[in-house]
Amino acid sequence: MRIRDWDRNLKFRLGVEFAFNVVFWTFLPFLAIFFANSFGKGWAGLLLVLSQALSVAGNLLGGYSADRWGRKRMMVLAACIQGIGYGIFAIAASSWVSWPLISYLGFTLASFAGSLYSPASEAMVADVVEEKHRSSIFAVFWTSTNLAVVFGPALGAVLFKDSPYILLLVASVFCLLISAVLNRGLRETLPHYSPVNPRKKDDGPCYKFLAEQLRGYRIIASDQVFLLFIIAGVLLALTFMQLDILFPVFFKETIPSTDILGFGGWHWVVSGQQLFGLIVSEFGLFVALFTVSVTKWMTSYKDRYVFIGGALLYAIGMVLFSESAIRRYIGPPDSARFSPSKSAGSAESRTVSF
């Protein structure tokens, strides 16, 4: 299905959400570093996990709300709440206030609002697109998100370190603008009651909807194969999410600076934090470039072998990273070893070259 044949709502959202994702990804990869500096690494990890747990609850509530009050209304409301959350985060993170706990609460509010937005967004696609075309629509939006991952972290690697609260304030203003633009530009797509697509006027209180959702999960658990697939997916996601929580802190602590590009007497030297942002951008570029071709390639194999192969590649990647991490902290006996007690700004900090 060509983009020019899309519903106006979808074409409108594609551009707006791409711009928002670019702004969002300018600071997302560096939040673990920010909270680790504020609370310590242990507490930062726990707080980020708690934030994600609340986001899961937000997804359940978002699905109920989109069906009860409308897709457009929930998308507009969620974008507005995100703007408020990032605004609280920006003010609390500023150098003249510096309230870490309030910063975390603002971030949690914004994350929860993002979870309210996603179900309404996906439901709108289902409302206006025939089932046979939905996968291609979602693929385009997914590619758009990964293109934002290419540009956002690269900008954040340059801008976030010196003025994080300015980026957060820009994100806040942008979310509020998106809320206003969505309110003006979108039309509601929630189907009204009809014999073909019945919908009760009163769906009951929220807790009954959540109870029905939990009963549905019990039915899913009765299918052992599908249950194993879900458990495997959760375990893989846990390892992948270390990219957001542990990796940025590791890069910042172990790589004071590194020379990644040189020409003649000119060298491009970046900090470990900036290097992590560039790596995330590279990751997004690879996903955007190769998702379609790899997906077509994998269709010639059975699903079980694709899942097993993907899990093995995950494992190999984690082993390679752990090996490099051990070498970074321990190193061979005759090499200069990194001492965690030395700060990145001290005279003994060294430049790492790859």
N, C-alpha and C positions, 0 to 999 in steps of 0.2 A: 504494500500500500504506500503510494507516494505521499510525501509531506504535503504537497499542494492539494491533495484530496482529503486531508484531515479535517476534522471538525474545528471550527474557529477557536473553541476553548483550548484545544490541544496545541495548536500553533502558537497561540498567545502564551500559554504556560511554558512552552519549550524555551522561548527566549528569556522570559522572566526568571525561570528557575535556574537556567544556566548562569545568568549574571549573579544570582544569589549564591549559588554553589561556589563560584569563584571567590566571593568575599568570605564565605564560611570556611573554605579550605585554606585561607591565608593564615588562620590562627589555630585551627583544629589540631594539626600535628604537634603543636608546641604547648598544648595545655598541660600535658603531663609534667613538662619541665617547670611551668609556672606553679602548679600546685605542689610539686616536689620541693621547690624553693620555699614555699609558704608553710607547708605542713610536714615536710619530710617525706622520703620515698615510700615508707610503709603506709602511712596514712593517706598519701596521695593515691596509691593504688586502690585502697579500700574505698575511698570516696568516689573514685571514678567508676568502680564496679557498682556501688550503690546507685549512682546516677543512671547507669545502664539498666539496672533492675527496675527503677522507676519508669524508664522509657518503655519497658515491656508492658507494664501496667497501662501506660499511656496509649500504646497501640491497641490494647483491648478496648479501652474507653473510647478511643478515636473511631473505631469501627462502629460501635453502638451510636455514638453521637452523629456520625455521618449519615447513618440510616434514619435517625430520628429527626434531626434538625436540618439536614441538607449538606451536600458536598461543599458548595460555595461558601456557606456561612461558616463551616468549620475551618476551611482553608484560610479565610480572611481572619477569623478569630485567632487561629494558631500562629499566623504570621505576625499579628499584632502582639500576642503574648511573647513570642520570640524576641521581638524588638524591645519589649519592656525588660525581659530577662537579660539581654545583652547590654542594655543601658545600665541596669543595676550592676552587672559585672564590670563594665567599663569604669563607672564612678568609684566603685569599691577598690578597683585595681590601680587607680591613679596614684601618683607619687604623693599627692597632698592629702590623701585619705588613708589608703592601704588597710583595708579590712578584709583579710583573706577569707574568713567564714562567709561574709556577705557576698564576696566574689563567687564562692562555690554555690551558694544558694541561687544567685543570678544565673549561673551556668546550668544548674539543675532545672530551673524553671524554663530556660530556653530549650534544653534537651527534651523535657517533657512536652513542650509545645510542638517541637518537631515531630514527636511520636503521634500527636493528634493530627498533624497535617498529612502524614503519609497514607493512612487508610482512606481518607477522603479523596486524596489525589488519585489513588489507584481505583477507587470506586467510580470516579468520574470517567476514567478510561473505559471501564466496563459498561458504563451507561451509554456512551456515544459510539462505541466501536464494536463491530461484529466479532464474535469469538475467534473466527479464523484469522483475523488481522491483529488481534491483541498482542501476540508475542512480538511481532515486528515493531509495534508502537512502543512496547516496553523496552525493546532492544535499543531503539533510538534514544529514549530518555536515559537509559543506562550508559550509552556511549557519550551522551552529553555530560552526564555526571563525571565520567572519567576524564573527559577533556577539561572539565573544571579542576579536577585533581592535578592535571598537568600544570596549569597556570597558577592556581591558588598557593600551593606550598612554596613554589619558586618565589612568588612575591613576599610571602610570609617570612622566608629565610632571610630576606633583606630588611623587612620592615618591623617584624614582631619583636625582635630582641631589644631594640632601643625605645620603642613606644607601643607596647601592647595595648594600652588602654585606648589609644587613638584608633587602632584597627577595630577594637570592640565597639567603640562609639560609632564608627562608620557602619559596622554590621547592624547595630541597633537602628540607626537612621534608615538604612537600606531595607530592613525588615518592615519598618513602619510604612515606608513608601510602597513596598510590595503589597502590603495589606490594603492600602488605598487603591492601588492599581488593579488588584484582583477584584476588589469590590465593585470597581467601575467597569472592568473589561469582561468579567466572566458572566455567564448565565447559569442558572441553577439547572442541574440535570437529574435530580432525584426523581425517579418515576412516581407518578401519582397512582392512587388506587385504581385498578382495573381488573377485569377477569383474567387477563393475560398475565399481569404482574401484580398480584394482590399485595396490599400493604395495609396493616392495621393502623388506624388513626392513633391509637394509644398502645404502644409497645410495652407498657409496663415500666416499673422503676428500673434503674440501672443495675441493681444487684441481681435482679432476676435474669437479665441478659448475661451478666458475668457467670451466673450459675449454669446457664445453658451452654456457655462457652466451655466451662470446665467439664461438663458432662460430655461434650463433644470430644475433648481430649481423652477422656476415659475410653471412648469408642476407638480412637486412634491407637491407644496403648494395647488394645486387644489384638491388633495386627502385628505379630512379632517382627516380621521383615521390615515393615514401615517404622516400627518403634526403634529397631536397630539403626535404621537410616537416620532417624532424628537424633539419636544419641551420638552417632558418629559425626553428624553435622555440627552438633553443639561442641563436641571436643575439638573439632577442627577450628571452629570459630574462636574458641578460647585461646588456641595457640596463635591464630592470626591476629587477635586483638592485642597481643603483646607488642605489635607494631605501634599501637597508639599509646600504650602505657609504659612499657619498659625500654623500648629501643631509643626513644628520644633522650631519656635520662642517661642511658648507657653512652650514647654518642657524645653528649655534652661533657660527661665526666672523664671519658677516656681519650677524646681527641680534642686537645686544646685548639689546634689549628692544622690544616692540611692544604697542600698545594695540589689542586685538581686540574689545573691547566696552565701551561707555560708556553711562551713564544719569545725566543731571544732572551732579553733581560727582563721581560714582563712576566709576572706570575699572578695567577688568580688564587688567592689564599682565603679560605673560609673556615669558620669555626665548626666544631662538631654539630652544634645546633643547626647551623645553616646547611651543613652537609646532609643532615637528616631530611630537611625540607626538600633538597634537590633530589634525594633518593626517592622520596614519596612522589615527586613530580615524574621521575623516570618510570616508576611503577605505573602511574596512571597513564602515561604515554603508551607503554607496552600493552596494557589492557585495552586501550582504545584502538590500537593498531591491529591487534591479533585476535580479539575476541571472536569476530565473525569467522575468520579463516580457521581458527582452532575448533570452533563449534562445528563447522561443516566437516572438518577432518574427523572429529570424534563420533560423528553419526555413523561411521562405518564400523564401529566397534560396539559390543554389548555394553549396556549401562554399568553393569557390575564391574567390568574391567576398567571402565573410565573412572569410576569412583575409587577403585583400589589404586589405580595408577596415580590419580590426583593426590590421594592420601600419602602414598610413598614419596611423591615429589615434595609434599609438605615436610615430611620427616627428614628427607635429605637436606632441604633448605635449613631446617632448624639445627641439624647436626653441624652443618658447615658454619652456621652463625655461632654456635656454642664453641666450636673449635677455635674460631677467630677470637672470640671473647676470652677464652682461656689463654691464648697466646698473648693477647693484649695485656691481661693482668699479670701473667706469670713470666712469659717470654723465655727464650733460651738463656742459659747461665751467663753467657758473655755479652748479653745485650743490655742496653739501658732499659730499666724497668720503670713502668709508670707507678708512681706513688700516689694513692688517693688523697694523702694529706697535702699534696702540693696543689695549689689552686691554679686555674687556667691562666690567671693574670700574673703569676709570679715569674721571677726571673728564670726559674728552672724549668718552666714549661717548654715543651719541645714541639717541633713541627713534624707531623706525620706525613710521609709521602707514600703514595701507592704506585 
